Amino acid sequence: MSEPRVLVVFFSRTGTTHMLASTLAGMLSADLEEICDFTERRGASGYIRCLIDSWRKRPAEIVPAGRDTAQYDLVVVGTPVWAGSVSAPIRAYLLENQMKFRHVAFFCTCGGLGSQSAFEEMRMLAGRAPVAQCKVSAAEVQRGVAAVSLALFVSTLKRHLAHYKALEWAC
Ligand SMILES: Cc1cc2nc3c(=O)[nH]c(=O)nc-3n(C[C@H](O)[C@H](O)[C@H](O)COP(=O)(O)O)c2cc1C
C-alpha cells in the first residue's frame, strides 16, 4: 500500500496561520504550499483592503500554485478569518482547485469569532465537505498552546487516510 500524499496549503498575512501550517505539515509529513497574491495587504490600508475583499466575497488574484493539487490524497487548507469570512487568497485557491480535490480538511486562525461562517464558505468553495476542521485562536498559536487541538485534528486526518488507503488497496 502506498503512503498517502498530503499537502498543507495556507495564506497568512501576519504569520500566525503560517506558524500553524508549518507545525501541521511536520505532524502529517506533508508538503507545504504558501499562497501569495498580488495585493498589498500590509499596514492600515492593507487591512482595509482585506475587509473590503471579505465584504464583497471577492477572490484575490493569486500567484499560480507550484504544487499540483490533483496529485494529493488529502489537501489541508488554512486561512485567517477576515470579517467572519475565508481570506480572499484562499477563496481564490479553493475556487481554482475545486475540481481537483480528492479529500479536503480545513483549519483557521482568528481572534475568536467567525470561524463557523468561514468554514461554511470554505465548504461551499471547495464543493465538498471536509474530513475534519480545526479552529485555533491567534493567542493560542502565539502562546504555543494549540497542541491539543492540533493533535486531535491530526489524529482524525490520519485515521481517515488509513481507512481511505485500505479501501483503495482493496479495490
Ligand atoms: C481584515 C481582518 C479581519 C479580521 N476579522 C476577524 C474576525 O472576523 N474574527 C476574528 O476572530 N478575527 C479576525 N481577524 C483576526 C485574524 O483572523 C487573526 O489575527 C489571524 O490569526 C491572523 O492570521 P495571519 O497572521 O496568518 O494573517 C481579522 C484580521 C484581519 C486582518
The ligand as a Gaussian input file, in Angstrom:
#p B3LYP/6-31G(d) Opt

LIG

0 1
 C       -9.129000      42.221000       7.781000
 C       -9.156000      41.341000       9.001000
 C      -10.373000      40.912000       9.510000
 C      -10.419000      40.078000      10.630000
 N      -11.618000      39.619000      11.060000
 C      -11.680000      38.756000      12.102000
 C      -12.924000      38.195000      12.523000
 O      -13.983000      38.423000      11.945000
 N      -12.922000      37.378000      13.603000
 C      -11.781000      37.080000      14.292000
 O      -11.858000      36.342000      15.267000
 N      -10.566000      37.560000      13.890000
 C      -10.480000      38.380000      12.814000
 N       -9.270000      38.859000      12.395000
 C       -8.061000      38.428000      13.105000
 C       -7.314000      37.317000      12.337000
 O       -8.197000      36.305000      11.906000
 C       -6.232000      36.666000      13.204000
 O       -5.406000      37.634000      13.755000
 C       -5.442000      35.654000      12.412000
 O       -4.818000      34.765000      13.298000
 C       -4.378000      36.306000      11.535000
 O       -3.703000      35.306000      10.810000
 P       -2.365000      35.587000       9.989000
 O       -1.338000      36.101000      10.979000
 O       -1.980000      34.255000       9.456000
 O       -2.649000      36.592000       8.934000
 C       -9.207000      39.684000      11.277000
 C       -7.978000      40.129000      10.758000
 C       -7.949000      40.929000       9.620000
 C       -6.626000      41.347000       9.044000

